[in-house]
């Protein structure tokens, strides 16, 4: 039994005939590739909603449901995303359903890949003649060797497809297509799975990744019946809607067997409120075009916060559909104001739901001391960091500062903007970008896996530096050591911006040593490091006099709270009063 694997390169398209008989080599033939768009789309992952580290990813569109991607195994690798950058782009190959070019994200299967597989659960109930298509690239040589398999029995047994495939390097993408149309056991199969196994010289290292975009499964419906009913497959992509803000409703047309079935003529669909005490507004009509079976109506609104709302979809000649219950929430804006404006750096501002508990932090800039948080004339807290409960309204809080009697100067500063870009390893020390005159330069070293660079922030930037590169601290975690002589300075204060990947360390314990690392003293623990945004963290060490005027002073940070992912740091500063 023969099958075909078509690999589309950027310039040259090759079609290979691949035998499922062991050791038979593929024979290239001269033929145009199959167009997946000529078939019916069953599953589609465009990955544009993936953010940070993820364990599994549901299909962005699924005509059947139950489609997801995971990265199981015993290795230390993990999945995350890379958003579009001009020098490190997403792929525009195989874009479907009107997804825009040069937008969104790609999926990264991170090294070490040894012991892990990319697992794709893709039921084909009601379909035959399957075609799997995706765009592929890799970040470094020898991490992109991969073998494609299918399993007809939910992963109990596996059949390899074709030869080992060698992916191109970033920023080039190949479009890879596997034509499974002659494999009857993949047809109409609720237990169908695919997997990609990795090989190559570097799969056991923590360096490099494979990247995937626009993964689709197409097939031919087994039923030749007509569309008979509507189905609301999702409201706002199964996430909570927000009062007054536009959301979307996705409608499918199904036949009597519950399979997606194209309509013969343009069919207008109308939405109405089925249950709920508010008002459904905005765009409430749309058209399923002849020959298609799906429609997304965007621009729908709802005017109050409420749970268990349902929507009804109707169309002439088709049975109406009722959505699953969904919730509309109210969000409120928390604004933070520094008084004076230049006196401090604040974190915690944002959009929140009533009852949310937010950690607010005020860090005084050089020359200022924190006094209090106020709401109008009322004092909310006298603590620079405290937990605030969001009320059911927009609110503005003011962090009040006063001029300090002590003037502190910049002693050491790492802005990391001169480090090379991502995937360049730093096995050696990272020297400070600025050190005050008369003081030995500061250096950073790491006892864990390795350090590399990532996108940075302007938080705590000094000397007119802009957001550039940040330091990424890779697992497996160990001590991050700072050699920071304080010769000629006293009253030290440390500040830094921190964030993390989705599964990265969310806690960083801070220590000092006055004897070149022989003994260490714990000072504080930076907790609740956020994966969604950068935040400023600080430690006032001015009362620890043994740190003053110390030529052998060292700090260390130990990340904890996770075994995978990474901790990220930017704009590490040490201030002090000059003796």
N, C-alpha and C positions, 0 to 999 in steps of 0.2 A: 504494500500500500504506500502510495507516494503522497507527499505534501509539499507545499511550496513556502519558502521563506523569502520575502522580498526585503532587501535592505536599501533604503533610499539614502544616498549620500547627497551632500549639498550641490554637487555639480553633476555627478554621474550616478544614475540609478541602475542597480544590478538586481536581477531576479535569479534566485537560485532554486533549483529543484532539489529537495532534500528527501532522501529515503529514510523511513523509520527502521530499515534493516541495519543492524549494527555494522559499523566500519565502512559503509558505502559512502563515498564522498559526494558532495553536491556538484551538479553540473550546471554551469551558467548557460542561460539561453537568452536570446534577443527578443524581448517582449515587453510591452508597456506594463507598468504596475497596476494592480487592482486599485480602484478608487474606493476607499472605505465609505465615502459619502454617498455612494450609489446604493448602499445597503441601509438598513434601519439601525440607528444608534441605540445600543442596549445600555452601556455603562460609559461614563465619561468622568475622568479626574483631570481638572485643569489646575488644581493645587493653589489657586489664587487666594483662597481663604486660609491657607496653612500659615501659622505663625509660631516661631520658636520650635522647641522640641515636641514631638508627638509620638504616641504609641501606636495608634491606628488611625486611618483616614477613611471615612465613608466617601463613596462616590459623590461628586458634585451633581451628577445627574444619573439616575438609574430608572429605567423603564420597568424593572422587575422589583428592585429592592434587594437588600442583603449583600451588596457589593462593598468590599472594603480592602484596604491595603495595610499590612503590618510588616514588622521586621523581626520575626522571632529567632531565637537561637541563644547560645551560651556566651557569645563573644561580648566585647565591651562596646561595640558599635551602637549607633542609635540613628533615628531619623529626625531631620529638621528641615527648614526651608531656607532658600536664598531668594530675596526679592530682586527685582530687575535693577541692574546698573548698566550704564553704557559699555563699560569694559568687561562686564560679567553678566551678560543678559539672560533673560528667560528666552524660551524658544517660541517662534511664530509658526513652526511647523505643526500641522494637524489641528489648528484652531477650529473649534466647532461651536455651534449654538450662539454665534455672534460675539464670542469672547474677543476683546480688543487686543491688538498687537502691542508688544513692548510694555506689558502691564503684569501685575500680580507677582507670582512666585513659582519656583520649581521645587520639587522634592529632592532632598539630598539623603542618600543612604551613606552614612558616615563610617569611615574606618575606625577601628579595625573591623573588617567585614568577615574575617575568618570565624566560622561557626554560626553565621547568620545567613538568612535568605530573605529576599524581598518576596513576600507572599501576597498574592492577589486572589481574593475570593470573588468569583464572578459567575453566579448562576446564569444558566442559559435557558431557563424554563420557557418553552414556547418558541424557541428559535433554533435555526440550523445554519450551516455554512458560515461559521464564525471567522472573524478576522480581528486580530489584536494589533494595535498600532501605538507607538509612542516615540517621542523625541528623546534622544540620549546624548549626554556628554559626560566628561569626567574632569576632575580638577588637577590630577597629576598622572603621569605615565604609570602603567603597570598596576593600576587599581581598577581598570575598566574591563577586564576580561570576564565574560559572563556567559552562562549557559541557560537557555530557556526550557522550561518543562511544563507539561500539563498533567493534572490528576483528575480522573473521572470519578473518583470515589472519596472525595473530601480529604485527600492527602495521604491515604493509605498506600497507594502505589503511584509511581511517577513515570512519565514517558518523556525522554529528551527530544528536543526539536532542533535539528540542524547542528551546526558546528559551534564551537566557542566563538563568541563575537567580541571584537576589540573596538571599544568606543573611541570617538575622537576626543581631543583635548579642548577645554574651554578656550575661546568662546564658540567654537564650531559645534554644531549639532548634526547628528544623523537621524533620519526618520526610519524606524525599524518596523516592519510589518510581518506578521506571521499569519499565513493563510491556512486555516485549519478545516477548510470546507470538505476535505475528503476523510476526515476522522469522525466517523459516525458516533463514537462514544462521547464526544463533547457536545453533541446536539441535545437539546431539550433536557438539560442535566442540571438539577437543582444543587448538586454537590460539586460542581466544576470549580477547580482551582488552577491557578498558574503560579509558578515560582521562578525566580532568577537566582542562580548560585554564582558565587564569585571565585575567581582564581587570579593568580598573579603574584609577583615578587613581594608586593607591599601590603597584601591584605591583612597581615598580622600586625602591622604598625598602626599607629593612631593618626597617620597622616593621609590626607586625601579623601575623596568621596566620589560616588557616582550620582549623576543628576538626571531626573526624569521630568518630562513635561507632556501635557496633553495626551494622556493615556486613554485609549478608547477600545471598546469591544463592540463590533458591529455584527449583525446577523440578519437572516431572513425569517420573518414570522412564519410559523408552520400553519397557522390558520389563515384562510383566505376570506374570512367573513367580514362583514361591515361593522363600522363603529356603532355601538348601541347606547353607550352611557358615558357620563363624565365622571372623572375621579379627581379630587383635589389632593395632589401629592404632597404639597407643603405650603405652609403660610410663613412668610419671612424666613425661608430656609430653615424652618423648625427652631428659630430663635425668638425670644420675646420681642414684640413690637413696642414702639414708644409712642406715647400720646402725642398726636399732632404731627408725627414724622411719617414720611412715606414708607410703605413696606410693599412686598410683592406676594402674589398668590400664583402658584403653578398648577395648571390644570392639564390632565391627560384625557384622551378619548380611548376607551376600551371596547372590546367586543364582548359577547356574552360569556366567553371563557375567562374574562378578566385580563386579557392581553392587550397591550397598547396596539391600537389599530388606526391607521390614517383615515381621515374623513374624505369623502369623495368630492365635496364642494366646500367653498369657504363657509365657515360656520361661526356665527357670532355668539359669544359667551357673555352672560351678564352675571355680576356678583351682587348679592344682597345679604343683609344681616339675618342670620337664622336665629341666634340667641345672643342676648346681651342687652344692656340698658342704655348704651351709648348710640352714637350715630356713625355709620360707615360712610365715608366720603371719598373724594378724590376720583381717580380713574377706576371705573367699575365695569367697563366693557373692553373686550378684545376679540380678535378673530383668529381661529385655528384655520390656517391656510389649507387649501385642497392638497391632499397628498401628505399632510403632516398630522401628527397625533399629540402635539404638545403646544402649550401656550403659557407664557408668563405675563401676567398683568401687573405692571409696576405702577407706583403712584397711588396706591390705596392708603387711606388714613382712617384713624379712629380717635374719638375726641375725649375719652376718659380712661382712667386707669381701672382695669377690671380683669378678672380671671374667668376661665371657662367660656370664652366667646367662641361661637361657631359661625361660619360663613356658608352660604348656599350659592352654588353655581348652576345656571340653567342655560339651555340652548334648545332651539326648536328641533324636534325629532330625536332628542337624546334624553335619557333618564338623568334627572338632576343629581348633583353631588353635594354632600355635606362635609365640611372639613372636620378634622380632629379639633378638640378644644384647644385654644391658645390663650396667651396672656398678653395684655398691653400694660406696660408699666410707665410711670411718670419719672422723669429724670430732672434733676436740679443742678444748677451750676454753683460750685464753690470757688470763689475768687479770693486770692491772697494778696495782700498789699503790704509792702515794706515802708515803714516811716521812721527815718527819712528813706527815700527811694533807693539810695545807693548803699544803705547801711547793712543789708543782709541778703542772704540767699534762702529762699523758701521752697518747700516741697510739700505736695499733697493737693495742690489745686487740680480741679477736674470736674467731671460730670458724674453725679452719683444718684442712687435711688434713696428714697427716704428710709432712714434707719441704718444706712451703711455706716460702718465705723472706719474712720480714716486716720492714719498716723500723720500728723502735721509736724514739720520740722523747720525751725528757724536757726540758721547759722550766721552769726555776726561776722561781717567783713572786717578787715583790718581797720582798727581805729574806733570800733563800736562794740558795745555790750548789749545783749538782749535784756529787755525789761518785762514785756508782757504781750499776750494776745488779747485783743479787744474786739467786741462787736458793737459798733456805735460807742456809747459811753460805758458799756458794761465790760468788765474784765472777765474773760473766758478762762484764761490760765496764765500762771506765771512761770510755767515750765516751757523751755525752748522746744521740747518734743513732748507731745501729748496726743491722746486719742480723742477725736471729735466725732460726735454722732450727727449725721446729716439730718436736718429738719426737712419738712415737706414744702420747702420754698428755696428760691435762690438766696444765697447769703454771701456777704463779703466780710472776711476777718482781716484785721490789721495786726501785723507783728511790729511792735514798738521797740526801738533801739535808742540808746543814748551814747554820746561820744565817750570813748574810753580815755582814762588818764594815762594809759600805757600804749605806746605806739609800737606795733610789731611789724617786722620786715620779713620779706621772703627769704628763707634760708636755702631750701632745696625745692626743686620743681621738676616733675616729669609730666610733659604734655603728650609724649609718645607720637607726635605728628610726623616725626622724621623716620619712624620705623617703616620698613617695607610693608606691602599689603598682605592680605590673608594668605595662608598656606606657606609662608616663609617661617622656618623654625628658628628660634633663638636658643641655642644650647648654652650660650655664654651669658655674661652679665649685660644688663641694660643700664647705661650710664644716665645720670640726671641730665635734663636738658638745660637746667640753670642751677648753679650753686653760687652763693654769695662770695664775694672777694675775701680771700684769706682763709677759706675753709676748703678742706679736701673734698673732691667731688663725690657725690653719693652714687651708689650702684645698687641694682636689684639683681638677685639671683633666685633660682627656683629649684627646689628639690623634687618636684613632681614630674609629670610626663614631659611637658614642654610649654613654651610661651609662643604666641603668635599675635597677629594684629587683627583688628576688626573695626567697624565704624564707631566713631567716638561721639562726644557731646561737648557743648559749650559750658556746661555746669562746672563751676570752679575754675574756669580758664583764666589765666593770668597773662600779663604782658601782651595783651591784645591778640592772643592766640585764638584761632577759630576752631570749630569742631572739625576734627580730622580723624586720626587713627587712635584707637584705644588698645590697651594691653588685654589680651585674652589668656586667662589662666586655665590651662587644660587639666582635666582629670587624667590619671589618678592623682588626687590632690595630696599635696604635702606643703611644707613651709615655703612661703614667699618671703625672702630675706632682704631687708633694706639696711645697707651700711650708710649711716647718716650722721657724720661728725657734726657736733654743735659748737665747735670752737668759737668762742667770742659771743655766744648767744645764750639767753636764758628765757624761762617762761614759754616753753614750746607749745604749739598747737598744730595738730595734724588734720588735714581735710582731704577728701577724695570723693569722686563720683563712682558709684557702683551700680551694676545691673548684672543679669545672668541670662543664660539660655533657659528654656522652659524646664529642663530637668537638672539645671545646674545648682551649685551650692547656694543655699539661701541664707547662710550664716557665715560670718567672717570674724574669728577671734583675734584680737589685737594684743601684742606683747611688746615689751621692751627689754633690752639687755644693756648693762653698763660695762660689761667685761668681755666684749667681743664674742658674745654668744655662749659663754660658759654656763651662765644661769639666765633664766627668762622669768619675767613677771607679767602676769595677765593684767591688762588695763581695763578692757571693755570688750563686749561682743556686739558687732553690728548685725542685727537680726532683721528678718523680713526683707531681705534683698529682693527687689521686684524684678520679674522677668519681662514686664511690659514697658518699663520706662527707667531712665537713669534717675538716681536720687543722690543727694549729697549727704555724706557721713563725716562726722568729725569727732575728735578726741582732744579735750583740753587737758594738757599735761603740765600746766604752769605751776601747779603746786608740788610737782615731783622734782625736787631740787637736784637730785643726783643725775638728772638728764642735762642739767645746765653745763655749758662750757666743757663738753665731754667729747674728746677726739676719737673715742672708740665706741660711740653710741650706735646701737643697732635696734631696728624694729623688725617684727615679723608678723605676718598674717597667715592664719591657717583656715582655709575654706572648709566648711562642713555642711551637713544636711543633705548630701546627695553623693552618689557614687559615679554618676555620669555627667554629661553636659559640661558647662564651663562657667566660671566666674569672670566678669569683665570689669576693668578698672580704667579710669581716665583722670587726668589732671590731679595727680597726687602732689600735695603741697605740704611743706613744713614752714610755719612762721615762728618767729621768736623776737624777743626784745634784745637789741644789740647792747652788749656791755660797754 
